[in-house]
Amino acid sequence: MTARFTAAYGRVRSNYFVRNLVDIFQNTLSDRITKVAFAFFIAVVLMGAFGPQIAPYNPSETQYSDSGDILRTQPPSIDHPMGTDRLGRDIFSMVLVGAQPTMLLVVVVGTMILTIGSVVGVTAGYVGGLVDEVLMRFTDFIYSVPLLPAALVLVVILESGFWTTAFIIGALIWRGMARVLRSQVLQVKERPFVMAAKSTGASTPRILLKHIFPNVAPMAILFTAIGAGYAVIIQAGLAFLGLADPSSYTWGIILRNAYQSGVIVDAWWWALFPGLLISFTVLSLFLIGRGYEDDDVAEDMMASA
């Protein structure tokens, strides 16, 4: 059994893409700051996955003291680590539940950025000609659309909702990656190893998968991480402006409720913890993306192409 497992692992590990992914992961986590950012992001992912199950209280239930009084705007304590809001609801439970839509947003928007941006940018750069012209003019059109105002208008028109917001942000935010990847592909496709692959009769899919994609992957991952982080900020901003379901417990909604309560100065903990989580989640995404884009990682991938 052990011998079979070892053989299977060896076959998987020898695969070109698996080998590159493992190398990128190891190189990225060689930096101490990136390690911290990655650990924090994993903690948020776990919160998103298990938050509703491990929340100590129902986030919509009012909490009472032993004497029957409502625990309104209580500061952090052992029973309520992040305090309570004006209605006596546990903020820690709200934050745990609110991590789930945040992680779903990161996954949905990140996937859309990576997919649309990579397809448009790589296709335009590698194929060139009329295809390049059409794709880049379409990208320029998307670039001309102001992101936040357009998101505001579209969310109002299409009705506010988590999935609507996520898809609108993802449909607009891929544009930066497409431009950058196109410029990178224009350079990579003229390199000797690509020209050699063409001369030996390698198919276009093989050239793209083995030589083009690995060499633009660090920049693609950087833009995906930055775009996902930016999406978290935009979603929180839209929620703060009231363009979200007020009954949900996203971190942006918690901030909005704290601001509208009129007691945000006295009950500082109400806005502090969700605000810090939004900030550090975005920062961790930026740092992870920057770690992937590190020059050493790019050089290692180009050397193995």
TIKENU-604101 format. One record per residue (C-alpha): residue number from 0; residue in three letters; x, y, z. Coordinates in nm, 2 decimals. Layout:
PT|vomi|kolkol|u|v|w
PT|NUM|ALA|X|Y|Z
...
***
This chain:
PT|vomi|kolkol|u|v|w
PT|0|MET|0.00|0.00|0.00
PT|1|THR|0.28|0.24|0.09
PT|2|ALA|0.47|0.15|-0.23
PT|3|ARG|0.16|0.23|-0.44
PT|4|PHE|0.10|0.56|-0.26
PT|5|THR|0.47|0.65|-0.31
PT|6|ALA|0.45|0.57|-0.68
PT|7|ALA|0.12|0.76|-0.72
PT|8|TYR|0.27|1.06|-0.54
PT|9|GLY|0.58|1.05|-0.76
PT|10|ARG|0.37|1.05|-1.08
PT|11|VAL|0.16|1.35|-0.95
PT|12|ARG|0.47|1.53|-0.83
PT|13|SER|0.65|1.48|-1.16
PT|14|ASN|0.36|1.64|-1.35
PT|15|TYR|0.48|1.97|-1.50
PT|16|PHE|0.20|2.19|-1.36
PT|17|VAL|0.20|2.02|-1.02
PT|18|ARG|0.57|2.07|-1.00
PT|19|ASN|0.54|2.44|-1.08
PT|20|LEU|0.26|2.49|-0.84
PT|21|VAL|0.46|2.33|-0.56
PT|22|ASP|0.77|2.53|-0.64
PT|23|ILE|0.57|2.86|-0.65
PT|24|PHE|0.41|2.77|-0.31
PT|25|GLN|0.74|2.69|-0.15
PT|26|ASN|0.91|3.00|-0.29
PT|27|THR|0.62|3.23|-0.19
PT|28|LEU|0.62|3.11|0.17
PT|29|SER|0.99|3.15|0.21
PT|30|ASP|0.92|3.51|0.30
PT|31|ARG|0.82|3.57|0.66
PT|32|ILE|0.57|3.85|0.59
PT|33|THR|0.40|3.64|0.32
PT|34|LYS|0.38|3.35|0.57
PT|35|VAL|0.20|3.57|0.82
PT|36|ALA|-0.04|3.70|0.55
PT|37|PHE|-0.10|3.34|0.43
PT|38|ALA|-0.17|3.22|0.79
PT|39|PHE|-0.42|3.50|0.85
PT|40|PHE|-0.59|3.44|0.52
PT|41|ILE|-0.62|3.07|0.60
PT|42|ALA|-0.77|3.16|0.94
PT|43|VAL|-1.04|3.38|0.75
PT|44|VAL|-1.10|3.09|0.51
PT|45|LEU|-1.17|2.86|0.81
PT|46|MET|-1.39|3.12|0.96
PT|47|GLY|-1.59|3.13|0.64
PT|48|ALA|-1.61|2.76|0.62
PT|49|PHE|-1.70|2.69|0.98
PT|50|GLY|-1.81|3.03|1.12
PT|51|PRO|-2.19|2.96|1.13
PT|52|GLN|-2.12|2.63|1.31
PT|53|ILE|-1.88|2.76|1.57
PT|54|ALA|-2.05|3.09|1.65
PT|55|PRO|-2.13|3.09|2.02
PT|56|TYR|-2.47|3.26|1.98
PT|57|ASN|-2.73|3.31|1.72
PT|58|PRO|-2.62|3.65|1.57
PT|59|SER|-2.98|3.77|1.54
PT|60|GLU|-3.07|3.69|1.90
PT|61|THR|-3.07|3.95|2.18
PT|62|GLN|-2.85|3.85|2.48
PT|63|TYR|-2.97|3.91|2.84
PT|64|SER|-2.79|3.93|3.17
PT|65|ASP|-2.86|3.71|3.46
PT|66|SER|-3.10|3.97|3.60
PT|67|GLY|-3.29|3.98|3.27
PT|68|ASP|-3.16|4.31|3.14
PT|69|ILE|-3.07|4.34|2.77
PT|70|LEU|-2.69|4.36|2.72
PT|71|ARG|-2.69|4.67|2.51
PT|72|THR|-2.36|4.79|2.37
PT|73|GLN|-2.16|4.59|2.62
PT|74|PRO|-1.78|4.62|2.58
PT|75|PRO|-1.57|4.31|2.50
PT|76|SER|-1.58|4.05|2.78
PT|77|ILE|-1.52|3.68|2.83
PT|78|ASP|-1.88|3.59|2.73
PT|79|HIS|-1.88|3.83|2.44
PT|80|PRO|-1.52|3.88|2.31
PT|81|MET|-1.61|4.15|2.07
PT|82|GLY|-1.89|4.31|2.27
PT|83|THR|-2.26|4.35|2.18
PT|84|ASP|-2.45|4.60|1.96
PT|85|ARG|-2.73|4.83|2.05
PT|86|LEU|-2.98|4.55|2.03
PT|87|GLY|-2.78|4.32|2.26
PT|88|ARG|-2.66|4.09|1.98
PT|89|ASP|-2.32|3.93|2.00
PT|90|ILE|-2.08|4.09|1.75
PT|91|PHE|-1.83|3.80|1.76
PT|92|SER|-2.10|3.57|1.63
PT|93|MET|-2.19|3.82|1.36
PT|94|VAL|-1.83|3.85|1.25
PT|95|LEU|-1.79|3.47|1.23
PT|96|VAL|-2.11|3.44|1.02
PT|97|GLY|-2.00|3.74|0.81
PT|98|ALA|-1.68|3.57|0.71
PT|99|GLN|-1.86|3.32|0.48
PT|100|PRO|-2.00|3.57|0.23
PT|101|THR|-1.66|3.75|0.23
PT|102|MET|-1.48|3.43|0.13
PT|103|LEU|-1.75|3.34|-0.13
PT|104|LEU|-1.69|3.68|-0.28
PT|105|VAL|-1.32|3.62|-0.29
PT|106|VAL|-1.37|3.29|-0.47
PT|107|VAL|-1.63|3.41|-0.72
PT|108|VAL|-1.46|3.73|-0.81
PT|109|GLY|-1.11|3.58|-0.81
PT|110|THR|-1.22|3.30|-1.04
PT|111|MET|-1.38|3.55|-1.28
PT|112|ILE|-1.08|3.77|-1.29
PT|113|LEU|-0.84|3.48|-1.35
PT|114|THR|-1.06|3.32|-1.61
PT|115|ILE|-1.17|3.62|-1.81
PT|116|GLY|-0.85|3.82|-1.77
PT|117|SER|-0.63|3.53|-1.87
PT|118|VAL|-0.83|3.42|-2.17
PT|119|VAL|-0.86|3.77|-2.31
PT|120|GLY|-0.50|3.87|-2.24
PT|121|VAL|-0.33|3.56|-2.35
PT|122|THR|-0.55|3.51|-2.66
PT|123|ALA|-0.50|3.87|-2.77
PT|124|GLY|-0.12|3.86|-2.72
PT|125|TYR|-0.06|3.52|-2.87
PT|126|VAL|-0.30|3.52|-3.17
PT|127|GLY|-0.26|3.89|-3.26
PT|128|GLY|-0.41|4.05|-3.57
PT|129|LEU|-0.78|4.11|-3.58
PT|130|VAL|-0.84|3.90|-3.27
PT|131|ASP|-0.60|4.12|-3.07
PT|132|GLU|-0.77|4.43|-3.20
PT|133|VAL|-1.12|4.32|-3.12
PT|134|LEU|-1.03|4.19|-2.77
PT|135|MET|-0.83|4.50|-2.68
PT|136|ARG|-1.10|4.74|-2.80
PT|137|PHE|-1.35|4.54|-2.58
PT|138|THR|-1.11|4.57|-2.29
PT|139|ASP|-1.07|4.94|-2.35
PT|140|PHE|-1.45|4.97|-2.34
PT|141|ILE|-1.47|4.79|-2.01
PT|142|TYR|-1.18|5.01|-1.88
PT|143|SER|-1.38|5.32|-1.97
PT|144|VAL|-1.66|5.21|-1.73
PT|145|PRO|-1.59|5.36|-1.38
PT|146|LEU|-1.60|5.07|-1.15
PT|147|LEU|-1.77|5.19|-0.83
PT|148|PRO|-2.03|5.42|-1.00
PT|149|ALA|-2.12|5.14|-1.25
PT|150|ALA|-2.15|4.89|-0.97
PT|151|LEU|-2.38|5.13|-0.78
PT|152|VAL|-2.61|5.17|-1.08
PT|153|LEU|-2.61|4.81|-1.18
PT|154|VAL|-2.68|4.69|-0.83
PT|155|VAL|-2.98|4.93|-0.81
PT|156|ILE|-3.11|4.82|-1.15
PT|157|LEU|-3.06|4.45|-1.10
PT|158|GLU|-3.16|4.46|-0.73
PT|159|SER|-2.91|4.43|-0.45
PT|160|GLY|-2.80|4.09|-0.35
PT|161|PHE|-2.48|3.90|-0.28
PT|162|TRP|-2.45|3.71|-0.61
PT|163|THR|-2.55|4.01|-0.81
PT|164|THR|-2.28|4.22|-0.65
PT|165|ALA|-2.02|3.95|-0.69
PT|166|PHE|-2.09|3.90|-1.06
PT|167|ILE|-2.10|4.27|-1.13
PT|168|ILE|-1.76|4.33|-0.96
PT|169|GLY|-1.61|4.03|-1.14
PT|170|ALA|-1.74|4.13|-1.48
PT|171|LEU|-1.57|4.47|-1.45
PT|172|ILE|-1.25|4.42|-1.26
PT|173|TRP|-1.06|4.17|-1.49
PT|174|ARG|-0.96|4.44|-1.73
PT|175|GLY|-0.63|4.53|-1.57
PT|176|MET|-0.51|4.17|-1.59
PT|177|ALA|-0.60|4.14|-1.95
PT|178|ARG|-0.38|4.43|-2.06
PT|179|VAL|-0.08|4.33|-1.85
PT|180|LEU|-0.09|3.97|-1.96
PT|181|ARG|-0.12|4.07|-2.33
PT|182|SER|0.20|4.27|-2.30
PT|183|GLN|0.38|3.99|-2.13
PT|184|VAL|0.26|3.73|-2.38
PT|185|LEU|0.39|3.96|-2.66
PT|186|GLN|0.73|3.93|-2.51
PT|187|VAL|0.73|3.57|-2.41
PT|188|LYS|0.61|3.44|-2.75
PT|189|GLU|0.93|3.58|-2.91
PT|190|ARG|1.16|3.40|-2.67
PT|191|PRO|1.39|3.12|-2.80
PT|192|PHE|1.21|2.83|-2.62
PT|193|VAL|0.88|2.93|-2.77
PT|194|MET|1.02|2.97|-3.12
PT|195|ALA|1.19|2.63|-3.08
PT|196|ALA|0.87|2.47|-2.98
PT|197|LYS|0.70|2.61|-3.28
PT|198|SER|0.98|2.49|-3.51
PT|199|THR|0.94|2.13|-3.38
PT|200|GLY|0.57|2.14|-3.47
PT|201|ALA|0.43|2.17|-3.12
PT|202|SER|0.05|2.25|-3.12
PT|203|THR|-0.08|2.58|-3.00
PT|204|PRO|-0.25|2.44|-2.69
PT|205|ARG|0.08|2.27|-2.59
PT|206|ILE|0.28|2.59|-2.64
PT|207|LEU|0.02|2.79|-2.44
PT|208|LEU|0.00|2.54|-2.15
PT|209|LYS|0.37|2.45|-2.13
PT|210|HIS|0.55|2.78|-2.22
PT|211|ILE|0.31|3.08|-2.22
PT|212|PHE|0.09|3.03|-1.92
PT|213|PRO|0.37|2.93|-1.67
PT|214|ASN|0.56|3.24|-1.76
PT|215|VAL|0.27|3.48|-1.71
PT|216|ALA|0.12|3.29|-1.41
PT|217|PRO|0.29|3.50|-1.14
PT|218|MET|0.15|3.83|-1.28
PT|219|ALA|-0.19|3.66|-1.32
PT|220|ILE|-0.20|3.55|-0.96
PT|221|LEU|-0.09|3.89|-0.85
PT|222|PHE|-0.38|4.06|-1.03
PT|223|THR|-0.62|3.80|-0.91
PT|224|ALA|-0.52|3.85|-0.55
PT|225|ILE|-0.53|4.23|-0.58
PT|226|GLY|-0.87|4.22|-0.76
PT|227|ALA|-1.02|3.99|-0.50
PT|228|GLY|-0.90|4.22|-0.22
PT|229|TYR|-1.04|4.52|-0.41
PT|230|ALA|-1.37|4.34|-0.45
PT|231|VAL|-1.39|4.29|-0.07
PT|232|ILE|-1.35|4.67|-0.03
PT|233|ILE|-1.61|4.74|-0.30
PT|234|GLN|-1.86|4.50|-0.15
PT|235|ALA|-1.82|4.65|0.19
PT|236|GLY|-1.86|5.00|0.05
PT|237|LEU|-2.18|4.90|-0.13
PT|238|ALA|-2.31|4.74|0.19
PT|239|PHE|-2.22|5.05|0.38
PT|240|LEU|-2.42|5.26|0.14
PT|241|GLY|-2.72|5.04|0.19
PT|242|LEU|-2.70|4.84|-0.13
PT|243|ALA|-2.71|4.50|0.04
PT|244|ASP|-2.96|4.29|0.23
PT|245|PRO|-2.98|4.46|0.57
PT|246|SER|-3.07|4.13|0.74
PT|247|SER|-2.74|3.97|0.64
PT|248|TYR|-2.43|3.98|0.85
PT|249|THR|-2.16|4.08|0.61
PT|250|TRP|-1.88|4.28|0.76
PT|251|GLY|-1.99|4.58|0.56
PT|252|ILE|-2.34|4.56|0.70
PT|253|ILE|-2.21|4.54|1.05
PT|254|LEU|-2.01|4.86|0.99
PT|255|ARG|-2.31|5.03|0.84
PT|256|ASN|-2.53|4.93|1.14
PT|257|ALA|-2.26|5.06|1.38
PT|258|TYR|-2.24|5.39|1.19
PT|259|GLN|-2.62|5.44|1.18
PT|260|SER|-2.66|5.35|1.55
PT|261|GLY|-2.54|5.69|1.66
PT|262|VAL|-2.33|5.53|1.94
PT|263|ILE|-2.02|5.44|1.73
PT|264|VAL|-1.80|5.67|1.94
PT|265|ASP|-1.90|5.51|2.27
PT|266|ALA|-1.94|5.15|2.13
PT|267|TRP|-1.61|5.16|1.94
PT|268|TRP|-1.58|4.78|1.94
PT|269|TRP|-1.89|4.75|1.72
PT|270|ALA|-1.71|4.89|1.42
PT|271|LEU|-1.35|4.82|1.52
PT|272|PHE|-1.34|4.44|1.48
PT|273|PRO|-1.52|4.41|1.14
PT|274|GLY|-1.32|4.70|1.02
PT|275|LEU|-0.99|4.54|1.12
PT|276|LEU|-1.10|4.21|0.96
PT|277|ILE|-1.18|4.38|0.63
PT|278|SER|-0.85|4.57|0.63
PT|279|PHE|-0.63|4.27|0.72
PT|280|THR|-0.81|4.04|0.48
PT|281|VAL|-0.74|4.28|0.19
PT|282|LEU|-0.39|4.34|0.31
PT|283|SER|-0.32|3.96|0.33
PT|284|LEU|-0.45|3.91|-0.03
PT|285|PHE|-0.22|4.19|-0.15
PT|286|LEU|0.08|4.04|0.03
PT|287|ILE|0.01|3.69|-0.09
PT|288|GLY|-0.03|3.81|-0.45
PT|289|ARG|0.29|4.01|-0.42
PT|290|GLY|0.47|3.71|-0.29
PT|291|TYR|0.37|3.50|-0.59
PT|292|GLU|0.48|3.78|-0.83
PT|293|ASP|0.82|3.79|-0.67
PT|294|ASP|1.10|3.80|-0.92
PT|295|ASP|1.26|3.48|-0.79
PT|296|VAL|0.94|3.29|-0.85
PT|297|ALA|0.91|3.42|-1.20
PT|298|GLU|1.27|3.34|-1.28
PT|299|ASP|1.23|2.98|-1.14
PT|300|MET|0.93|2.92|-1.36
PT|301|MET|1.10|3.06|-1.67
PT|302|ALA|1.40|2.85|-1.61
PT|303|SER|1.18|2.53|-1.59
PT|304|ALA|0.98|2.62|-1.90
***
